[in-house]
């Protein structure tokens, strides 16, 4: 019965990625005008998630040196991964139709969703009410994050349908994480402790090295400032989510 609860809750959370469907009805010009704002919000959400959620949770169980070493490893891994993706897709072209950071975002978000699934599984193993509460907390920050992720993929060169598909594929990692967390409940804590700071490092790399520079490319000062406001709102939203975790 516990496994059933885990699968149902993580599947519902995964389907939140389909919130990007509402953008399919938007005209391309309208979507382009909002993409920079979505990128700004997502940059703030990723940064806030790393500093306000992932790293603090890791520091509760790991020594500071260990936690930050894992975070540095995650940051470095994503740097290496982007170099490989960039070389593979762009070394023979002057410009890329699809930016490498789109793939990084899919991988990073997939890893994050996998961890969310494991956290939900651990909560349901303790009790069903705790599992439901954890699921609600996860779902509440998934909605704006998934919208932002959808915007990043489209901004990076994906078609709207392709972005929707890969966003859903990444989101379904939560179901896999939930199942793995259930069957590895004995060693779950150790796995989560390592993955949390690694994911934080990856999110910080994506936000600081890819998304923020995209915001700086905007030549219209008003739009650039508006994107910065969205960045702040993304951070504030993640800060607000901390009150649901206690």
C-alpha positions as CSV (number, residue, x, y, z in Angstrom):
1,X,0.0,0.0,0.0
2,X,2.9,2.4,0.8
3,X,4.4,1.8,-2.7
4,X,1.0,2.6,-4.2
5,X,0.8,5.9,-2.4
6,X,4.3,6.7,-3.5
7,X,3.7,5.9,-7.2
8,X,0.4,7.8,-7.3
9,X,1.8,10.9,-5.6
10,X,4.9,11.1,-7.7
11,X,2.9,10.5,-10.9
12,X,0.6,13.4,-10.0
13,X,3.6,15.6,-9.4
14,X,5.2,14.5,-12.7
15,X,2.0,15.5,-14.6
16,X,2.5,19.1,-13.3
17,X,5.1,19.4,-16.0
18,X,2.2,19.6,-18.5
19,X,1.4,23.1,-17.3
20,X,3.4,24.1,-20.3
21,X,0.4,23.1,-22.4
22,X,-1.2,26.4,-21.9
23,X,1.6,28.1,-23.8
24,X,0.8,26.0,-26.9
25,X,-2.1,28.3,-27.7
26,X,0.1,31.4,-27.5
27,X,1.3,33.0,-30.7
28,X,5.1,32.7,-31.3
29,X,5.6,36.4,-30.9
30,X,3.7,36.5,-27.6
31,X,5.7,33.5,-26.3
32,X,9.0,35.2,-27.3
33,X,8.0,38.3,-25.3
34,X,7.5,36.2,-22.2
35,X,10.4,33.8,-22.5
36,X,13.0,36.1,-21.1
37,X,10.8,36.7,-18.0
38,X,10.4,32.9,-17.6
39,X,14.2,32.5,-17.9
40,X,14.7,35.2,-15.3
41,X,12.2,33.5,-12.9
42,X,13.7,30.1,-13.4
43,X,17.3,31.5,-12.8
44,X,16.1,32.8,-9.5
45,X,14.2,29.6,-8.6
46,X,17.2,27.4,-9.4
47,X,19.5,29.7,-7.3
48,X,17.0,29.9,-4.5
49,X,16.4,26.2,-4.5
50,X,20.2,25.5,-4.3
51,X,20.9,27.9,-1.4
52,X,17.6,27.7,0.5
53,X,16.6,24.1,0.1
54,X,19.1,21.7,-1.3
55,X,22.3,22.9,0.5
56,X,20.6,23.5,3.9
57,X,19.1,20.0,3.8
58,X,22.5,18.5,2.9
59,X,24.2,20.3,5.7
60,X,21.8,18.8,8.3
61,X,23.4,15.4,7.7
62,X,26.8,16.1,6.1
63,X,29.8,18.0,7.3
64,X,30.2,21.4,5.7
65,X,33.4,20.3,3.9
66,X,31.7,17.2,2.5
67,X,28.5,19.1,1.4
68,X,30.4,21.8,-0.4
69,X,32.8,19.3,-2.0
70,X,29.8,17.5,-3.5
71,X,28.4,20.8,-4.6
72,X,31.7,21.7,-6.3
73,X,31.7,18.3,-7.9
74,X,28.2,18.9,-9.3
75,X,29.2,22.4,-10.6
76,X,32.3,20.9,-12.2
77,X,30.4,18.0,-13.7
78,X,27.9,20.3,-15.3
79,X,30.7,22.5,-16.7
80,X,32.4,19.4,-18.2
81,X,29.0,18.1,-19.5
82,X,28.3,21.4,-21.2
83,X,31.7,21.5,-22.8
84,X,31.0,18.0,-24.3
85,X,27.6,19.0,-25.5
86,X,28.8,22.2,-27.0
87,X,31.7,20.4,-28.8
88,X,29.4,17.7,-30.1
89,X,26.7,20.0,-31.4
90,X,28.5,23.2,-32.3
91,X,32.2,22.6,-33.2
92,X,31.4,22.7,-36.9
93,X,29.0,25.6,-36.9
94,X,29.2,29.3,-36.1
95,X,26.1,29.2,-34.0
96,X,23.9,26.5,-32.6
97,X,20.2,26.1,-33.2
98,X,19.8,24.5,-29.8
99,X,21.9,25.8,-26.9
100,X,23.7,23.2,-24.8
101,X,22.2,24.6,-21.6
102,X,18.8,23.1,-22.6
103,X,20.2,19.6,-22.2
104,X,21.8,20.6,-18.9
105,X,18.5,21.8,-17.7
106,X,16.8,18.5,-18.6
107,X,19.5,16.5,-16.8
108,X,19.6,18.8,-13.8
109,X,15.8,18.9,-13.4
110,X,15.6,15.1,-13.9
111,X,18.1,14.6,-11.1
112,X,16.2,17.1,-8.9
113,X,12.9,15.3,-9.6
114,X,14.6,11.9,-8.9
115,X,15.6,13.3,-5.5
116,X,12.1,14.7,-4.9
117,X,10.7,11.2,-5.6
118,X,13.1,9.7,-3.0
119,X,12.2,12.3,-0.4
120,X,8.5,11.6,-0.9
121,X,9.2,7.9,-0.6
122,X,11.0,8.4,2.6
123,X,8.1,10.4,4.0
124,X,5.5,7.8,3.1
125,X,7.6,5.1,4.7
126,X,7.4,7.1,8.0
127,X,3.6,7.8,7.6
128,X,1.0,8.4,5.0
129,X,0.1,11.9,6.3
130,X,3.8,12.9,6.3
131,X,4.1,11.6,2.7
132,X,1.0,13.6,1.6
133,X,2.4,16.8,3.3
134,X,5.7,16.3,1.6
135,X,4.0,15.7,-1.8
136,X,2.1,18.9,-1.4
137,X,5.2,20.9,-0.6
138,X,7.0,19.5,-3.6
139,X,4.1,20.1,-5.9
140,X,3.8,23.7,-4.8
141,X,7.2,24.6,-6.1
142,X,7.0,22.4,-9.1
143,X,4.4,24.5,-10.9
144,X,6.5,27.7,-11.4
145,X,9.6,25.7,-11.8
146,X,8.1,23.6,-14.6
147,X,6.8,26.7,-16.4
148,X,10.3,28.2,-16.1
149,X,11.9,25.0,-17.4
150,X,9.5,24.9,-20.4
151,X,10.5,28.5,-21.2
152,X,14.2,27.6,-21.0
153,X,13.8,24.8,-23.4
154,X,11.9,26.9,-25.9
155,X,14.3,29.8,-25.5
156,X,17.2,27.4,-26.1
157,X,15.8,26.3,-29.4
158,X,13.3,23.5,-28.8
159,X,9.9,23.5,-30.4
160,X,7.0,23.9,-28.0
161,X,5.9,20.2,-28.4
162,X,9.5,18.9,-28.0
163,X,10.0,21.1,-24.9
164,X,6.8,19.7,-23.5
165,X,7.8,16.1,-24.2
166,X,11.3,16.5,-22.6
167,X,9.9,18.4,-19.6
168,X,7.5,15.5,-19.0
169,X,10.2,12.9,-19.4
170,X,12.4,14.8,-16.9
171,X,9.4,15.0,-14.5
172,X,8.8,11.3,-14.6
173,X,12.1,10.8,-12.9
174,X,10.2,11.5,-9.7
175,X,8.3,8.3,-10.1
176,X,11.6,6.4,-10.6
177,X,13.1,8.1,-7.6
178,X,10.1,7.2,-5.5
179,X,10.3,3.5,-6.4
180,X,14.1,3.4,-5.9
181,X,13.7,5.2,-2.6
182,X,11.1,2.6,-1.4
183,X,13.2,-0.4,-2.2
184,X,16.5,1.2,-1.0
185,X,14.9,2.7,2.1
186,X,17.7,1.2,4.3
187,X,20.4,3.2,2.5
188,X,18.2,6.0,1.3
189,X,19.6,8.7,3.6
190,X,23.1,8.3,2.3
191,X,22.1,8.4,-1.3
192,X,20.0,11.5,-0.8
193,X,22.7,13.3,1.2
194,X,25.2,12.9,-1.7
195,X,22.7,13.8,-4.5
196,X,21.3,17.0,-2.8
197,X,24.5,19.1,-2.9
198,X,25.5,17.6,-6.3
199,X,22.1,18.8,-7.7
200,X,22.6,22.2,-6.0
201,X,26.0,22.6,-7.7
202,X,24.4,21.8,-11.0
203,X,21.6,24.2,-10.5
204,X,24.0,27.0,-9.6
205,X,26.0,26.3,-12.7
206,X,23.0,26.5,-15.0
207,X,21.7,29.7,-13.4
208,X,25.0,31.6,-13.1
209,X,26.7,30.4,-16.3
210,X,23.8,30.0,-18.7
211,X,20.6,31.7,-17.7
212,X,21.9,35.0,-16.2
213,X,24.1,35.7,-19.2
214,X,21.0,35.2,-21.4
215,X,19.4,37.9,-19.3
216,X,22.3,40.2,-19.9
217,X,21.9,39.8,-23.7
218,X,18.7,41.8,-23.6
219,X,19.4,45.3,-25.0
220,X,16.1,46.8,-24.0
221,X,16.8,48.2,-20.5
222,X,13.2,48.0,-19.4
223,X,12.9,44.3,-20.4
224,X,16.3,43.5,-18.8
225,X,15.2,45.1,-15.5
226,X,11.9,43.2,-15.7
227,X,13.8,40.0,-16.1
228,X,15.8,40.9,-13.0
229,X,12.6,41.5,-11.1
230,X,11.5,38.0,-12.1
231,X,14.8,36.6,-10.9
232,X,14.1,38.2,-7.5
233,X,10.6,36.8,-7.5
234,X,12.0,33.3,-8.2
235,X,14.3,33.6,-5.2
236,X,11.5,34.9,-3.0
237,X,9.1,32.2,-4.1
238,X,11.7,29.5,-3.1
239,X,12.2,31.4,0.2
240,X,8.5,31.3,0.8
241,X,8.5,27.5,0.2
242,X,10.9,27.1,3.2
243,X,8.0,27.9,5.5
244,X,6.1,24.8,4.2
245,X,8.9,22.5,5.1
246,X,8.7,23.1,8.8
